[in-house]
Amino acid sequence: MPIFSLRKSVLLPLYLVASSAIAVSMADLSNKDATTGLKTALEKGANAAVSQLGVQDGFLGNDKVKIQLPPILEKARPLVKMAGRGQQLDELVVSMNRAAEEAVPLAKPLLLSAVKSMTVTDAKQILTGGDTSVTQFFRDKTSTQLAEKFMPIVKKVTDRSALSTQYNATMGQVAKLGIAGQQVTVEDYVTQRALDGLFTMIAEEEKAIRQDPVGTGSKILGKVFGAMR
C-alpha cells in the first residue's frame, strides 16, 4: 500500500474520533456542565468584586476604579484652588469614593440572585459571547436595580460635602438650559462610577478565570473554561 494511502487510512479515523470527542464534549458543556460551571464563575466574580471594593479604600486606593472629580469640577480645579477651596475638592473626592465603598455591598444579593436566574440560553450566550460575556451578563441583569439601591447610600454620604450641594445646584441650573449631560448631580455621577468600578473588577476576575481556570482550584471551572481554551 502506498505510504500516502496508509497515512490516510490511519489518520482519517483518528481525526474523526477526535472530532467526535470534541463535539460530544462541547455538547455536554452546553447543558449541565456549562450551566454549573458558569454559575460558579459568576458567583466567584461577584464575591471577589464586592469583597475588594466594599471596604475602606476599596475604591479610593485602587487606581483602576478610583472615582475622580466630575469633569467640570476637574477643569475648574485651578480656579477653586485660587479661591482657597482646594481642600474641599480633595474632601469631595474622598467622600465620593467612601460613598461607593459603602454602597457596593448592597450589590451582592442582587448579583447572586442574577446567578440563580441564569438559564441554559444565558449559559450558551456567555460561552459564545467573548472574553467579557460574564461581565456583560451582570450588566444586563442588574444595572438598573443596582443603581436604585446605590443612589440613597451615595446621596447620604455625598450630601455631607458643601461642595457637592453647590455643584448640584449649579448643574441643576445648567440642566435647565439643556446643555448638561445625564449625570447632573454628584450622586448620579458617583452611582454610575460605582457601577463601572464594580463591573471592572468582575471583568478582572473573569479574565483571571479564563486565563487560568485550573488555577482557580475548582474542577468545574477547569473543565468548562479549560475546554474553551
C-alpha positions in Angstrom: 0.0 0.0 0.0 1.4 3.5 -0.9 2.6 5.5 2.1 0.1 8.3 1.4 -2.8 5.8 1.4 -1.5 4.2 4.6 -1.3 7.5 6.4 -4.7 8.5 5.1 -6.2 5.2 6.3 -4.7 5.6 9.8 -5.1 9.3 10.3 -8.6 9.8 9.0 -10.2 7.6 11.5 -8.2 9.2 14.3 -9.3 12.6 13.1 -12.9 11.6 13.0 -12.7 10.1 16.5 -11.0 13.2 17.9 -13.6 15.5 16.2 -16.4 13.3 17.6 -14.9 13.5 21.1 -14.7 17.3 20.9 -18.2 17.6 19.6 -19.5 15.4 22.5 -17.6 17.5 25.0 -19.0 20.8 23.7 -22.5 19.3 23.6 -22.1 18.3 27.3 -20.7 21.7 28.2 -23.7 23.4 26.6 -26.0 21.8 29.1 -25.5 20.8 32.7 -21.7 21.3 33.0 -21.8 24.6 31.2 -24.6 26.0 33.4 -23.0 24.7 36.6 -19.5 26.0 35.6 -20.7 29.4 34.6 -22.8 29.8 37.7 -19.6 29.0 39.7 -17.7 31.6 37.7 -20.4 34.2 38.1 -20.5 33.7 41.9 -16.8 33.8 42.1 -16.6 37.0 40.1 -19.4 38.7 42.2 -18.0 37.7 45.5 -14.5 38.8 44.6 -15.5 42.2 43.3 -17.7 43.0 46.2 -15.0 41.9 48.7 -12.4 44.0 47.1 -14.5 47.2 46.7 -16.8 47.1 49.6 -14.2 48.0 52.2 -12.3 51.2 53.2 -10.1 52.3 50.3 -11.6 49.7 48.0 -12.2 52.5 45.6 -10.0 55.3 46.9 -6.9 53.1 47.0 -7.5 51.3 43.6 -6.4 53.4 40.6 -8.4 51.2 38.3 -11.7 52.3 39.9 -10.9 55.4 41.9 -13.7 58.0 41.4 -12.2 61.3 40.3 -14.0 64.7 40.3 -16.7 65.2 37.7 -15.1 66.6 34.6 -16.5 70.1 35.1 -15.1 70.4 38.6 -11.8 69.0 37.5 -11.5 71.7 34.8 -12.3 74.3 37.5 -9.8 73.0 40.0 -7.2 75.8 39.4 -9.9 78.5 40.0 -11.3 76.7 43.0 -7.8 76.4 44.5 -7.2 80.1 43.8 -10.3 80.8 45.8 -8.8 78.9 48.7 -11.2 75.9 48.5 -8.8 73.3 47.1 -9.2 71.2 50.3 -12.9 70.9 49.6 -12.1 69.3 46.3 -9.9 66.8 48.0 -12.6 66.1 50.6 -15.2 65.6 47.9 -13.0 63.0 46.1 -12.7 61.1 49.4 -16.5 61.3 50.1 -17.4 60.1 46.6 -15.2 57.1 47.0 -16.4 56.4 50.5 -19.9 56.5 49.2 -19.1 53.9 46.6 -17.4 51.7 49.1 -20.4 51.9 51.4 -22.9 51.2 48.6 -21.2 48.2 46.9 -22.0 45.6 49.5 -25.7 46.1 48.6 -24.8 44.6 45.2 -24.1 41.1 46.4 -27.6 39.8 46.9 -28.7 41.2 43.5 -25.7 39.7 41.8 -26.2 36.3 43.3 -29.9 36.4 42.5 -28.9 37.1 38.9 -26.7 34.0 39.0 -29.6 31.8 40.3 -31.8 33.1 37.5 -29.3 32.1 34.7 -30.9 29.9 32.1 -29.3 27.4 29.7 -29.8 30.0 27.0 -27.9 32.6 29.1 -25.1 30.0 29.6 -24.8 29.4 25.8 -24.6 33.1 25.2 -21.9 33.5 27.8 -19.9 30.6 26.3 -20.0 32.1 22.8 -20.0 35.8 23.8 -16.3 36.5 24.1 -14.0 37.4 27.0 -16.3 39.8 28.8 -19.6 37.9 28.4 -19.8 37.1 32.1 -19.4 40.8 33.0 -22.0 41.8 30.3 -24.4 39.2 31.8 -24.2 41.0 35.1 -24.6 44.4 33.5 -27.7 43.4 31.6 -29.3 41.7 34.6 -28.5 44.0 37.4 -27.5 47.6 36.3 -30.9 49.2 36.8 -31.6 47.6 40.2 -28.1 48.3 41.4 -28.4 52.0 40.6 -31.6 52.2 42.5 -30.0 50.5 45.5 -26.8 52.6 45.4 -28.4 56.0 45.0 -29.8 56.6 48.5 -26.5 55.4 50.1 -24.4 57.6 47.8 -26.6 60.6 48.3 -26.4 60.2 52.1 -22.6 60.3 52.0 -22.1 63.0 49.3 -24.6 65.3 50.9 -22.2 65.9 53.7 -20.0 67.8 51.3 -20.9 71.5 50.9 -19.2 71.5 47.5 -21.4 68.6 46.5 -24.5 70.6 47.3 -23.2 73.7 45.4 -22.3 71.5 42.4 -25.7 70.0 42.3 -27.4 73.5 42.5 -25.2 74.8 39.7 -25.7 71.8 37.5 -29.4 72.0 38.1 -29.4 75.5 36.6 -27.2 74.3 33.7 -29.6 71.4 33.0 -32.5 73.9 32.6 -30.6 75.4 29.7 -30.5 71.9 28.1 -26.7 71.8 27.9 -25.9 69.3 30.7 -25.4 65.6 30.4 -27.5 62.9 32.1 -25.3 62.8 35.3 -26.4 66.3 36.6 -25.8 65.6 40.3 -22.9 64.2 42.3 -24.9 61.2 43.4 -25.8 60.4 39.7 -22.1 60.6 38.8 -20.9 58.6 41.8 -23.5 55.9 41.3 -22.5 55.4 37.7 -18.8 55.4 38.6 -19.5 52.9 41.4 -21.3 50.6 38.9 -18.5 50.9 36.4 -16.0 50.1 39.1 -17.9 47.0 40.2 -18.1 45.7 36.7 -14.5 46.5 36.1 -13.5 44.3 39.0 -15.9 41.5 37.9 -14.2 41.7 34.5 -10.8 41.4 36.1 -11.9 38.2 37.9 -13.4 36.8 34.7 -10.2 37.5 32.8 -8.2 35.6 35.5 -10.6 32.6 35.4 -10.4 32.4 31.6 -6.6 32.7 31.6 -6.0 30.0 34.3 -9.2 28.0 35.0 -7.4 25.2 36.6 -5.6 27.6 38.9 -8.9 28.5 40.5 -9.0 25.2 42.3 -12.5 24.5 41.0 -12.9 21.3 39.0 -15.9 22.5 37.2 -14.3 25.8 36.2 -11.3 23.9 35.0 -13.5 21.7 32.9 -15.7 24.4 31.4 -13.2 27.1 30.8 -10.4 24.7 30.1 -12.4 23.2 27.2 -12.9 26.7 25.7 -9.2 27.5 25.5 
